[in-house]
Every structure is written in structure tokens, then in C-alpha cells.
Amino acid sequence: MIELKDIYKSFDGLDVLKDISAVFENGKTNLVIGQSGSGKTVLMKCIVGLLTPDRGQLLYDGRDFLSMGKREKKLLRREMGMIFQSAALFDSMTVLDNVMFPLNMFSNDTLRERTRRARFCLERVNLMSDAHDKYPGEISGGMQKRVAIARAIALNPQYLFCDEPNSGLDPKTSLVIDELIQSITHEYNMTTIINTHDMNSVMGIGESIIFIHKGILEWRGTSHEVVSSTNQKLNEFVFASDLFKKVKAVEELDQILDQTYTK
């Protein structure tokens, strides 16, 4: 579990995060949603240690990340896995070598053991051996995201961070990636935090959601509660597209019918 308490962050006197308090539970897909520029990327960078909040507490299972020394932070970072928006694979390395990279950097296992672990992770994301010796430029975008997920879980992390994992993917492939991340989260009981503005992801795997607007935490809930929320700012974000406006209209019609037939 990751807990944020009263997190503030500003740049050049401009407040980007204002009094953010939230709990991200283990074994769940925790989504952070909001418009571009809302502060969600800054928030994730603060959580993983790429930025330092101006004040507040950041607790990893009760351990205060902000008060740790360099050695403690280094050890904690080994418990983290990261899936970047662009997959961020090494073009000059094969698929297998990309997944082995964190193992080579941080594991004391033998080469045979590291290779076995990397192959296991690739198979876990449904990439069979015929793809292992290919280079990133030789596989599809969806397969690249699978490699990125395999690399992120190679060190068996307790905490998984995903920054717009569906960026650049078609809807069908996005659904597969969402389901894969959720499945791995449940299987390994990880604390998974996903930054996204993809409403398909919100509705599909939003087990716990926070909505940030202009640096302020405006709403929290689940995918089942998003559609029926009365928060105006959240509704403007969720129902920006014609498709989800129709979803809202159907939801409101169902409520009217329920009230009519229960009288």
C-alpha cells in the first residue's frame, strides 16, 4: 500500500499539487485520472522519487520515502517496476535482453537463472520464444508494451507504476494490455498505480480511482461510481465525448424508470 498525506508541489511559485492525500491499495488497479496539465504526471514523479514534494508524507507500507537516506531509497526503488508511456525499450537489444536488463543490473543470480526468469516473464505476458530474439523495431506496438510489462515485473516488484500504458495503441490492443496489467496486479498482489485519461481503461479496470483537477484531488471512487457521480468537474472530464454522453443519458433514463416502477 502507498499512502500520500498532504502532498504539495510547486514550480516557480506556481502550485501544481495542492494538499493531495490518497491511499493506493495493494492487489488493486489504482487509477489517477485527469486532463493534460492536471498534475497527475507530476504526482507520479513525486511518488517514484523523480521529483521531491515541497511538503507532505509519502508512505510505502508505512515507510516514509521522503525521510529515507540514499541507501534506503535505492533499496526501495528495487521494489518498484515502471511501464513508460513509450515502452522505452532499448532498440539495440533483443526482446529477451531488454527484459534481462534490470536483472543484469540488480540481481546476483547466475546468468542461467536470470535468463530463466526473463523467459518466464515474457511467457507470462504471452510472448512466446519466437519473439525473444527479435528487436523492438521488428515487433508491433502492442508487443512492445508486453515486453515493457515483462521487464517491469522481472525483479518481482511490490509496486508497479504505469504512465499512460495504452498510449498509441488501438482500442482492442489497449483492452488486452489493461486486462494483462490487472491480471498481474491480482496475481502478485502488487500496488499498481496507473496514470491515464483513457475512459475505456477507467471503466474496465478502475478498481480504485482518484480524479485530479488543477492540482486538487476532486473525487475518488470506483469505475461503477464514475458514471453516476454528481461532481461537475469529473462529469465534464468523463462525458467530454459523445459516446460517454450517451452512456450518461442511458444511466439517467434507467434511474427514472427504476423510480417509476418502484412507486
MIDOSE-1310 file (N, C-alpha, C; in nm, 2 decimals, decimal comma, always signed):
residues 263
miel	+0,08/-0,12/+0,00/+0,00/+0,00/+0,00/+0,09/+0,13/+0,00; +0,05/+0,22/-0,08/+0,11/+0,35/-0,08/+0,01/+0,46/-0,03; +0,06/+0,54/+0,06/-0,03/+0,64/+0,12/+0,04/+0,78/+0,10; -0,04/+0,87/+0,05/+0,00/+1,01/+0,04/-0,07/+1,10/+0,14
kdiy	+0,01/+1,18/+0,21/-0,05/+1,27/+0,31/-0,01/+1,41/+0,29; -0,11/+1,49/+0,25/-0,09/+1,64/+0,23/+0,03/+1,68/+0,14; +0,03/+1,62/+0,02/+0,14/+1,64/-0,07/+0,12/+1,77/-0,15; +0,22/+1,86/-0,14/+0,23/+1,98/-0,22/+0,35/+1,98/-0,31
ksfd	+0,33/+2,04/-0,43/+0,45/+2,06/-0,52/+0,42/+2,18/-0,60; +0,52/+2,27/-0,61/+0,51/+2,39/-0,69/+0,64/+2,41/-0,77; +0,62/+2,49/-0,88/+0,74/+2,52/-0,97/+0,73/+2,67/-0,99; +0,84/+2,74/-0,96/+0,85/+2,89/-0,98/+0,73/+2,96/-0,92
gldv	+0,69/+2,91/-0,80/+0,58/+2,98/-0,73/+0,44/+2,94/-0,77; +0,43/+2,85/-0,87/+0,30/+2,80/-0,92/+0,27/+2,67/-0,86; +0,16/+2,66/-0,79/+0,12/+2,53/-0,72/+0,07/+2,44/-0,83; +0,13/+2,32/-0,83/+0,09/+2,21/-0,93/+0,01/+2,10/-0,86
lkdi	+0,06/+2,07/-0,73/-0,02/+1,98/-0,65/-0,05/+2,05/-0,52; -0,18/+2,04/-0,48/-0,22/+2,11/-0,36/-0,29/+2,02/-0,26; -0,22/+1,98/-0,16/-0,28/+1,91/-0,05/-0,34/+1,77/-0,09; -0,26/+1,70/-0,16/-0,31/+1,57/-0,21/-0,29/+1,46/-0,11
savf	-0,40/+1,40/-0,07/-0,40/+1,28/+0,03/-0,47/+1,17/-0,04; -0,41/+1,05/-0,05/-0,48/+0,94/-0,11/-0,41/+0,81/-0,06; -0,49/+0,70/-0,08/-0,44/+0,57/-0,05/-0,45/+0,48/-0,17; -0,34/+0,42/-0,21/-0,34/+0,32/-0,32/-0,32/+0,18/-0,26
engk	-0,42/+0,10/-0,28/-0,42/-0,03/-0,21/-0,35/-0,14/-0,30; -0,29/-0,23/-0,22/-0,23/-0,34/-0,30/-0,33/-0,44/-0,35; -0,30/-0,51/-0,45/-0,39/-0,60/-0,52/-0,50/-0,54/-0,60; -0,49/-0,41/-0,62/-0,59/-0,34/-0,70/-0,52/-0,25/-0,80
tnlv	-0,60/-0,23/-0,91/-0,55/-0,13/-1,01/-0,60/+0,01/-0,97; -0,51/+0,09/-0,92/-0,54/+0,22/-0,87/-0,52/+0,32/-0,99; -0,62/+0,39/-1,03/-0,61/+0,48/-1,15/-0,60/+0,63/-1,10; -0,52/+0,71/-1,16/-0,51/+0,85/-1,14/-0,56/+0,91/-1,28
igqs	-0,67/+0,98/-1,28/-0,72/+1,04/-1,40/-0,73/+1,19/-1,39; -0,73/+1,25/-1,51/-0,74/+1,40/-1,51/-0,70/+1,45/-1,65; -0,73/+1,57/-1,68/-0,69/+1,63/-1,81/-0,54/+1,65/-1,82; -0,49/+1,67/-1,94/-0,35/+1,70/-1,95/-0,32/+1,83/-1,88
gsgk	-0,22/+1,83/-1,80/-0,18/+1,95/-1,72/-0,25/+1,96/-1,58; -0,32/+1,85/-1,55/-0,39/+1,85/-1,42/-0,30/+1,82/-1,30; -0,18/+1,77/-1,33/-0,09/+1,74/-1,22/-0,06/+1,59/-1,20; -0,13/+1,50/-1,27/-0,12/+1,36/-1,25/+0,02/+1,31/-1,28
tvlm	+0,09/+1,36/-1,38/+0,22/+1,31/-1,41/+0,32/+1,36/-1,31; +0,31/+1,49/-1,26/+0,39/+1,54/-1,15/+0,37/+1,45/-1,03; +0,25/+1,41/-1,00/+0,22/+1,33/-0,88/+0,29/+1,20/-0,89; +0,29/+1,13/-1,01/+0,36/+1,00/-1,02/+0,51/+1,02/-1,01
kciv	+0,56/+1,13/-1,06/+0,71/+1,15/-1,05/+0,74/+1,18/-0,90; +0,66/+1,24/-0,83/+0,68/+1,25/-0,68/+0,68/+1,12/-0,61; +0,59/+1,04/-0,65/+0,57/+0,91/-0,58/+0,69/+0,82/-0,61; +0,74/+0,82/-0,73/+0,86/+0,73/-0,76/+0,99/+0,79/-0,73
gllt	+0,99/+0,92/-0,69/+1,12/+0,98/-0,64/+1,19/+1,06/-0,75; +1,13/+1,09/-0,86/+1,19/+1,17/-0,97/+1,18/+1,32/-0,93; +1,08/+1,35/-0,85/+1,06/+1,49/-0,80/+1,04/+1,47/-0,65; +1,08/+1,58/-0,58/+1,06/+1,58/-0,44/+0,95/+1,68/-0,40
pdrg	+0,84/+1,63/-0,33/+0,74/+1,73/-0,29/+0,79/+1,84/-0,20; +0,72/+1,95/-0,20/+0,76/+2,06/-0,11/+0,73/+2,03/+0,03; +0,62/+1,96/+0,05/+0,59/+1,91/+0,19/+0,49/+1,80/+0,18; +0,48/+1,73/+0,29/+0,38/+1,61/+0,30/+0,46/+1,49/+0,33
qlly	+0,38/+1,38/+0,33/+0,44/+1,25/+0,36/+0,40/+1,15/+0,25; +0,50/+1,06/+0,22/+0,48/+0,96/+0,11/+0,52/+0,82/+0,17; +0,42/+0,74/+0,21/+0,45/+0,62/+0,28/+0,43/+0,49/+0,19; +0,54/+0,41/+0,19/+0,53/+0,28/+0,13/+0,52/+0,18/+0,24
dgrd	+0,40/+0,12/+0,25/+0,37/+0,03/+0,36/+0,43/+0,08/+0,49; +0,40/+0,20/+0,52/+0,44/+0,26/+0,64/+0,57/+0,33/+0,65; +0,65/+0,30/+0,54/+0,79/+0,36/+0,54/+0,79/+0,49/+0,47; +0,84/+0,60/+0,54/+0,83/+0,73/+0,48/+0,94/+0,75/+0,38
flsm	+0,91/+0,75/+0,26/+1,01/+0,76/+0,15/+1,08/+0,89/+0,15; +1,02/+1,00/+0,19/+1,08/+1,13/+0,19/+1,19/+1,15/+0,30; +1,18/+1,08/+0,40/+1,27/+1,09/+0,51/+1,39/+0,98/+0,50; +1,38/+0,90/+0,40/+1,48/+0,80/+0,39/+1,62/+0,85/+0,34
gkre	+1,73/+0,78/+0,37/+1,86/+0,82/+0,32/+1,87/+0,76/+0,18; +1,99/+0,79/+0,12/+2,01/+0,74/-0,02/+2,01/+0,59/-0,03; +2,07/+0,52/+0,07/+2,08/+0,38/+0,06/+1,94/+0,31/+0,07; +1,86/+0,37/+0,17/+1,72/+0,31/+0,18/+1,64/+0,34/+0,06
kkll	+1,65/+0,46/+0,00/+1,57/+0,49/-0,12/+1,61/+0,39/-0,24; +1,74/+0,37/-0,25/+1,79/+0,28/-0,35/+1,73/+0,14/-0,34; +1,73/+0,09/-0,21/+1,67/-0,04/-0,19/+1,52/-0,05/-0,22; +1,45/+0,06/-0,18/+1,31/+0,07/-0,21/+1,28/+0,07/-0,36
rrem	+1,37/+0,14/-0,43/+1,34/+0,15/-0,58/+1,36/+0,02/-0,65; +1,43/-0,08/-0,58/+1,44/-0,21/-0,64/+1,31/-0,29/-0,62; +1,22/-0,23/-0,54/+1,09/-0,29/-0,52/+0,98/-0,23/-0,62; +1,03/-0,14/-0,71/+0,94/-0,07/-0,80/+0,96/-0,12/-0,94
gmif	+0,85/-0,13/-1,01/+0,85/-0,16/-1,16/+0,79/-0,04/-1,23; +0,83/-0,01/-1,35/+0,78/+0,11/-1,42/+0,75/+0,07/-1,57; +0,63/+0,11/-1,61/+0,59/+0,09/-1,75/+0,58/+0,24/-1,81; +0,67/+0,27/-1,90/+0,67/+0,41/-1,95/+0,57/+0,42/-2,07
qsaa	+0,53/+0,55/-2,09/+0,43/+0,58/-2,20/+0,47/+0,52/-2,33; +0,60/+0,54/-2,37/+0,65/+0,50/-2,50/+0,71/+0,36/-2,50; +0,70/+0,28/-2,39/+0,76/+0,15/-2,37/+0,90/+0,16/-2,33; +0,98/+0,26/-2,40/+1,12/+0,29/-2,36/+1,21/+0,16/-2,37
lfds	+1,19/+0,09/-2,47/+1,28/-0,03/-2,49/+1,41/+0,01/-2,55; +1,52/-0,07/-2,53/+1,64/-0,04/-2,60/+1,64/-0,10/-2,74; +1,65/-0,01/-2,84/+1,64/-0,06/-2,98/+1,75/-0,15/-3,02; +1,87/-0,14/-2,95/+1,98/-0,22/-2,99/+1,99/-0,36/-2,92
mtvl	+1,89/-0,38/-2,83/+1,88/-0,51/-2,76/+1,76/-0,59/-2,81; +1,78/-0,72/-2,80/+1,67/-0,81/-2,83/+1,56/-0,80/-2,72; +1,45/-0,86/-2,76/+1,34/-0,86/-2,66/+1,38/-0,92/-2,53; +1,45/-1,04/-2,54/+1,50/-1,11/-2,42/+1,60/-1,02/-2,34
dnvm	+1,69/-0,96/-2,41/+1,79/-0,88/-2,35/+1,73/-0,76/-2,28; +1,62/-0,70/-2,33/+1,55/-0,59/-2,27/+1,50/-0,63/-2,14; +1,44/-0,75/-2,13/+1,38/-0,79/-2,00/+1,49/-0,83/-1,91; +1,60/-0,88/-1,95/+1,71/-0,92/-1,87/+1,78/-0,80/-1,81
fpln	+1,77/-0,68/-1,87/+1,84/-0,56/-1,83/+1,84/-0,53/-1,68; +1,72/-0,52/-1,62/+1,71/-0,50/-1,48/+1,77/-0,61/-1,39; +1,76/-0,73/-1,44/+1,82/-0,85/-1,37/+1,97/-0,84/-1,38; +2,02/-0,80/-1,49/+2,17/-0,79/-1,50/+2,22/-0,68/-1,41
mfsn	+2,14/-0,57/-1,39/+2,18/-0,46/-1,32/+2,17/-0,48/-1,17; +2,07/-0,55/-1,12/+2,04/-0,56/-0,98/+2,03/-0,70/-0,92; +2,04/-0,80/-1,00/+2,03/-0,94/-0,94/+2,16/-1,00/-0,93; +2,18/-1,08/-0,83/+2,30/-1,16/-0,81/+2,29/-1,30/-0,86
dtlr	+2,18/-1,33/-0,92/+2,16/-1,47/-0,98/+2,25/-1,50/-1,09; +2,27/-1,62/-1,12/+2,35/-1,67/-1,23/+2,29/-1,63/-1,36; +2,37/-1,63/-1,47/+2,31/-1,60/-1,60/+2,20/-1,69/-1,64; +2,22/-1,82/-1,60/+2,11/-1,92/-1,63/+1,98/-1,88/-1,56
ertr	+1,99/-1,84/-1,43/+1,88/-1,81/-1,35/+1,81/-1,68/-1,41; +1,89/-1,58/-1,44/+1,84/-1,46/-1,50/+1,77/-1,48/-1,63; +1,83/-1,57/-1,71/+1,76/-1,60/-1,84/+1,63/-1,67/-1,82; +1,63/-1,76/-1,73/+1,51/-1,84/-1,70/+1,40/-1,74/-1,65
rarf	+1,44/-1,65/-1,56/+1,34/-1,55/-1,51/+1,29/-1,46/-1,62; +1,37/-1,41/-1,71/+1,33/-1,33/-1,82/+1,24/-1,40/-1,91; +1,27/-1,53/-1,94/+1,18/-1,61/-2,03/+1,04/-1,63/-1,96; +1,05/-1,65/-1,83/+0,92/-1,67/-1,76/+0,83/-1,55/-1,77
cler	+0,89/-1,43/-1,75/+0,82/-1,30/-1,76/+0,76/-1,28/-1,90; +0,84/-1,31/-2,00/+0,79/-1,30/-2,13/+0,67/-1,39/-2,16; +0,68/-1,51/-2,11/+0,57/-1,61/-2,13/+0,45/-1,56/-2,05; +0,47/-1,50/-1,94/+0,36/-1,45/-1,86/+0,28/-1,35/-1,93
vnlm	+0,34/-1,27/-2,01/+0,27/-1,17/-2,09/+0,24/-1,22/-2,23; +0,24/-1,35/-2,24/+0,20/-1,42/-2,37/+0,29/-1,38/-2,49; +0,42/-1,37/-2,46/+0,52/-1,36/-2,57/+0,60/-1,48/-2,58; +0,58/-1,57/-2,67/+0,64/-1,70/-2,68/+0,79/-1,68/-2,73
sdah	+0,86/-1,79/-2,74/+1,00/-1,79/-2,77/+1,04/-1,74/-2,90; +0,95/-1,75/-3,00/+0,98/-1,70/-3,13/+1,00/-1,55/-3,14; +0,95/-1,48/-3,03/+0,97/-1,33/-3,03/+1,09/-1,29/-2,95; +1,15/-1,38/-2,87/+1,25/-1,34/-2,78/+1,38/-1,29/-2,84
dkyp	+1,41/-1,33/-2,96/+1,54/-1,29/-3,03/+1,51/-1,18/-3,12; +1,39/-1,12/-3,13/+1,37/-1,01/-3,22/+1,40/-0,88/-3,15; +1,41/-0,78/-3,23/+1,44/-0,64/-3,18/+1,31/-0,56/-3,17; +1,30/-0,46/-3,09/+1,18/-0,38/-3,07/+1,12/-0,33/-3,21
geis	+1,21/-0,29/-3,30/+1,16/-0,24/-3,43/+1,10/-0,35/-3,51; +1,11/-0,48/-3,47/+1,06/-0,59/-3,55/+0,93/-0,64/-3,50; +0,88/-0,58/-3,39/+0,75/-0,63/-3,33/+0,65/-0,51/-3,33; +0,53/-0,54/-3,31/+0,42/-0,44/-3,31/+0,42/-0,36/-3,18
ggmq	+0,35/-0,25/-3,18/+0,34/-0,16/-3,06/+0,28/-0,24/-2,94; +0,18/-0,32/-2,97/+0,12/-0,40/-2,86/+0,22/-0,49/-2,80; +0,30/-0,56/-2,88/+0,40/-0,65/-2,83/+0,51/-0,57/-2,76; +0,54/-0,45/-2,80/+0,64/-0,37/-2,73/+0,59/-0,34/-2,59
krva	+0,46/-0,31/-2,57/+0,41/-0,29/-2,44/+0,41/-0,41/-2,36; +0,39/-0,53/-2,42/+0,40/-0,65/-2,34/+0,55/-0,67/-2,29; +0,64/-0,64/-2,38/+0,78/-0,65/-2,34/+0,81/-0,56/-2,22; +0,76/-0,44/-2,23/+0,78/-0,34/-2,12/+0,72/-0,39/-1,99
iara	+0,60/-0,45/-2,00/+0,54/-0,51/-1,88/+0,63/-0,62/-1,82; +0,68/-0,71/-1,91/+0,77/-0,82/-1,87/+0,89/-0,77/-1,80; +0,95/-0,66/-1,85/+1,07/-0,60/-1,79/+1,03/-0,54/-1,66; +0,92/-0,48/-1,65/+0,88/-0,41/-1,52/+0,86/-0,51/-1,41
ialn	+0,82/-0,64/-1,44/+0,79/-0,73/-1,33/+0,91/-0,83/-1,32; +1,02/-0,81/-1,39/+1,13/-0,90/-1,39/+1,19/-0,92/-1,25; +1,20/-0,81/-1,17/+1,25/-0,81/-1,04/+1,15/-0,84/-0,93; +1,03/-0,89/-0,98/+0,92/-0,92/-0,88/+0,89/-0,81/-0,79
pqyl	+0,85/-0,69/-0,85/+0,83/-0,57/-0,77/+0,70/-0,58/-0,68; +0,70/-0,50/-0,57/+0,58/-0,49/-0,49/+0,50/-0,37/-0,54; +0,56/-0,28/-0,61/+0,49/-0,16/-0,66/+0,51/-0,14/-0,81; +0,40/-0,13/-0,88/+0,40/-0,11/-1,03/+0,34/+0,02/-1,07
fcde	+0,42/+0,10/-1,15/+0,37/+0,23/-1,19/+0,36/+0,23/-1,35; +0,25/+0,27/-1,39/+0,22/+0,27/-1,54/+0,18/+0,41/-1,58; +0,26/+0,47/-1,67/+0,23/+0,60/-1,72/+0,17/+0,60/-1,86; +0,04/+0,62/-1,87/-0,04/+0,61/-2,00/+0,00/+0,48/-2,07
pnsg	-0,02/+0,36/-2,02/+0,03/+0,24/-2,08/-0,04/+0,21/-2,21; -0,15/+0,27/-2,24/-0,22/+0,24/-2,37/-0,19/+0,35/-2,48; -0,10/+0,44/-2,45/-0,08/+0,54/-2,54/-0,03/+0,49/-2,68; -0,10/+0,53/-2,79/-0,06/+0,49/-2,92/-0,11/+0,35/-2,96
ldpk	-0,19/+0,29/-2,88/-0,25/+0,16/-2,92/-0,39/+0,17/-2,96; -0,43/+0,07/-3,05/-0,57/+0,07/-3,09/-0,66/+0,02/-2,98; -0,79/+0,04/-2,98/-0,88/+0,01/-2,87/-0,87/-0,14/-2,83; -0,86/-0,23/-2,93/-0,86/-0,37/-2,90/-0,73/-0,41/-2,82
tslv	-0,62/-0,36/-2,87/-0,49/-0,39/-2,80/-0,49/-0,33/-2,67; -0,55/-0,21/-2,65/-0,55/-0,14/-2,53/-0,62/-0,22/-2,42; -0,73/-0,28/-2,47/-0,81/-0,37/-2,37/-0,73/-0,49/-2,33; -0,65/-0,54/-2,42/-0,57/-0,66/-2,38/-0,46/-0,62/-2,28
idel	-0,40/-0,50/-2,30/-0,29/-0,45/-2,21/-0,35/-0,42/-2,07; -0,47/-0,36/-2,07/-0,54/-0,33/-1,95/-0,56/-0,46/-1,87; -0,62/-0,56/-1,94/-0,65/-0,69/-1,87/-0,53/-0,76/-1,82; -0,42/-0,74/-1,90/-0,29/-0,80/-1,86/-0,24/-0,74/-1,73
iqsi	-0,24/-0,60/-1,73/-0,19/-0,53/-1,61/-0,27/-0,57/-1,49; -0,40/-0,57/-1,50/-0,49/-0,60/-1,39/-0,47/-0,75/-1,34; -0,45/-0,84/-1,44/-0,43/-0,98/-1,40/-0,30/-1,00/-1,32; -0,19/-0,93/-1,37/-0,07/-0,94/-1,30/-0,07/-0,87/-1,16
they	-0,15/-0,76/-1,15/-0,17/-0,70/-1,02/-0,23/-0,79/-0,92; -0,34/-0,86/-0,96/-0,41/-0,95/-0,87/-0,32/-1,07/-0,84; -0,25/-1,12/-0,94/-0,17/-1,25/-0,92/-0,06/-1,23/-0,82; +0,01/-1,11/-0,83/+0,12/-1,09/-0,74/+0,09/-0,99/-0,63
nmtt	-0,04/-0,95/-0,62/-0,08/-0,87/-0,51/+0,00/-0,74/-0,50; +0,03/-0,68/-0,61/+0,11/-0,56/-0,62/+0,02/-0,43/-0,59; +0,09/-0,33/-0,56/+0,03/-0,19/-0,55/+0,05/-0,13/-0,69; -0,05/-0,12/-0,77/-0,04/-0,07/-0,91/-0,10/+0,06/-0,92
iint	-0,03/+0,16/-0,97/-0,08/+0,29/-0,99/-0,07/+0,32/-1,14; -0,18/+0,36/-1,20/-0,19/+0,39/-1,35/-0,23/+0,53/-1,37; -0,15/+0,61/-1,44/-0,19/+0,74/-1,49/-0,26/+0,72/-1,63; -0,38/+0,77/-1,64/-0,45/+0,75/-1,77/-0,56/+0,86/-1,79
hdmn	-0,59/+0,89/-1,92/-0,71/+0,96/-1,95/-0,80/+0,88/-2,04; -0,77/+0,75/-2,05/-0,84/+0,66/-2,14/-0,97/+0,61/-2,06; -1,08/+0,66/-2,11/-1,21/+0,62/-2,04/-1,24/+0,47/-2,05; -1,19/+0,41/-2,15/-1,21/+0,26/-2,16/-1,14/+0,19/-2,05
svmg	-1,02/+0,24/-2,01/-0,94/+0,19/-1,90/-1,01/+0,22/-1,77; -1,06/+0,34/-1,76/-1,13/+0,38/-1,64/-1,25/+0,29/-1,61; -1,33/+0,26/-1,71/-1,45/+0,18/-1,70/-1,41/+0,03/-1,68; -1,30/-0,01/-1,75/-1,27/-0,15/-1,75/-1,20/-0,20/-1,63
iges	-1,10/-0,12/-1,58/-1,01/-0,17/-1,47/-1,00/-0,08/-1,35; -1,09/+0,02/-1,35/-1,08/+0,12/-1,24/-1,14/+0,07/-1,11; -1,06/-0,01/-1,04/-1,10/-0,06/-0,91/-1,09/+0,04/-0,80; -1,00/+0,14/-0,82/-0,99/+0,25/-0,73/-0,94/+0,37/-0,81
iifi	-1,01/+0,48/-0,80/-0,98/+0,59/-0,89/-0,98/+0,72/-0,81; -0,88/+0,80/-0,84/-0,88/+0,94/-0,80/-0,88/+1,04/-0,92; -0,95/+1,14/-0,91/-0,96/+1,24/-1,02/-0,90/+1,37/-0,97; -0,80/+1,42/-1,05/-0,73/+1,54/-1,01/-0,76/+1,65/-1,11
hkgi	-0,79/+1,77/-1,06/-0,83/+1,88/-1,15/-0,75/+2,00/-1,10; -0,66/+2,05/-1,18/-0,58/+2,17/-1,15/-0,50/+2,15/-1,02; -0,45/+2,03/-1,00/-0,37/+2,00/-0,88/-0,44/+1,97/-0,76; -0,57/+1,96/-0,76/-0,65/+1,93/-0,65/-0,72/+1,80/-0,66
lewr	-0,72/+1,72/-0,56/-0,80/+1,59/-0,57/-0,95/+1,62/-0,55; -1,02/+1,61/-0,66/-1,16/+1,65/-0,67/-1,26/+1,54/-0,63; -1,22/+1,41/-0,66/-1,31/+1,30/-0,64/-1,23/+1,17/-0,63; -1,29/+1,07/-0,56/-1,24/+0,94/-0,55/-1,35/+0,84/-0,55
gtsh	-1,33/+0,72/-0,61/-1,43/+0,62/-0,62/-1,39/+0,51/-0,70; -1,49/+0,44/-0,76/-1,46/+0,32/-0,85/-1,52/+0,34/-0,99; -1,49/+0,25/-1,08/-1,55/+0,26/-1,21/-1,70/+0,26/-1,21; -1,76/+0,19/-1,11/-1,90/+0,18/-1,10/-1,97/+0,31/-1,06
evvs	-1,89/+0,39/-0,99/-1,94/+0,52/-0,94/-1,91/+0,64/-1,03; -1,83/+0,62/-1,13/-1,79/+0,73/-1,22/-1,91/+0,78/-1,29; -1,99/+0,69/-1,35/-2,10/+0,74/-1,43/-2,21/+0,81/-1,36; -2,23/+0,77/-1,23/-2,33/+0,83/-1,15/-2,29/+0,95/-1,06
stnq	-2,16/+0,99/-1,08/-2,11/+1,10/-0,99/-2,18/+1,23/-1,02; -2,20/+1,31/-0,91/-2,26/+1,44/-0,93/-2,15/+1,55/-0,93; -2,02/+1,51/-0,93/-1,92/+1,61/-0,93/-1,91/+1,67/-1,07; -1,93/+1,80/-1,08/-1,94/+1,87/-1,21/-1,81/+1,86/-1,29
klne	-1,70/+1,88/-1,22/-1,57/+1,88/-1,29/-1,54/+1,74/-1,34; -1,57/+1,64/-1,26/-1,55/+1,50/-1,31/-1,64/+1,47/-1,43; -1,76/+1,51/-1,42/-1,86/+1,49/-1,53/-1,81/+1,55/-1,66; -1,76/+1,67/-1,65/-1,70/+1,74/-1,77/-1,59/+1,67/-1,83
fvfa	-1,51/+1,60/-1,75/-1,40/+1,52/-1,80/-1,44/+1,39/-1,85; -1,53/+1,32/-1,78/-1,57/+1,18/-1,82/-1,66/+1,19/-1,94; -1,75/+1,29/-1,95/-1,85/+1,29/-2,06/-1,82/+1,39/-2,16; -1,69/+1,41/-2,19/-1,65/+1,50/-2,29/-1,68/+1,45/-2,43
sdlf	-1,68/+1,31/-2,45/-1,71/+1,26/-2,58/-1,85/+1,23/-2,59; -1,90/+1,22/-2,72/-2,04/+1,20/-2,75/-2,08/+1,06/-2,70; -1,99/+0,96/-2,71/-2,02/+0,82/-2,66/-2,05/+0,82/-2,52; -1,97/+0,88/-2,43/-2,00/+0,88/-2,29/-2,11/+0,97/-2,25
kkvk	-2,15/+1,07/-2,33/-2,27/+1,15/-2,31/-2,39/+1,06/-2,32; -2,39/+0,97/-2,42/-2,50/+0,87/-2,44/-2,50/+0,77/-2,33; -2,39/+0,73/-2,28/-2,38/+0,64/-2,16/-2,45/+0,71/-2,04; -2,42/+0,84/-2,02/-2,48/+0,92/-1,91/-2,63/+0,93/-1,93
avee	-2,68/+0,95/-2,05/-2,82/+0,96/-2,08/-2,89/+0,83/-2,05; -2,83/+0,72/-2,09/-2,89/+0,59/-2,06/-2,90/+0,56/-1,91; -2,79/+0,60/-1,84/-2,79/+0,59/-1,69/-2,90/+0,66/-1,63; -2,92/+0,79/-1,67/-3,02/+0,87/-1,61/-3,16/+0,82/-1,65
ldqi	-3,18/+0,76/-1,77/-3,31/+0,70/-1,81/-3,34/+0,58/-1,72; -3,23/+0,50/-1,69/-3,25/+0,38/-1,61/-3,30/+0,42/-1,47; -3,24/+0,53/-1,42/-3,28/+0,58/-1,28/-3,42/+0,62/-1,28; -3,46/+0,69/-1,39/-3,60/+0,74/-1,40/-3,70/+0,62/-1,40
ldqt	-3,67/+0,52/-1,48/-3,75/+0,40/-1,49/-3,76/+0,33/-1,36; -3,64/+0,32/-1,29/-3,64/+0,25/-1,16/-3,73/+0,32/-1,06; -3,73/+0,45/-1,06/-3,81/+0,53/-0,97/-3,96/+0,52/-1,01; -3,99/+0,51/-1,14/-4,13/+0,50/-1,18/-4,19/+0,37/-1,14
ytk	-4,11/+0,26/-1,16/-4,17/+0,12/-1,14/-4,17/+0,08/-0,99; -4,09/+0,16/-0,91/-4,09/+0,13/-0,77/-4,20/+0,21/-0,69; -4,26/+0,30/-0,75/-4,37/+0,38/-0,68/-4,50/+0,29/-0,68
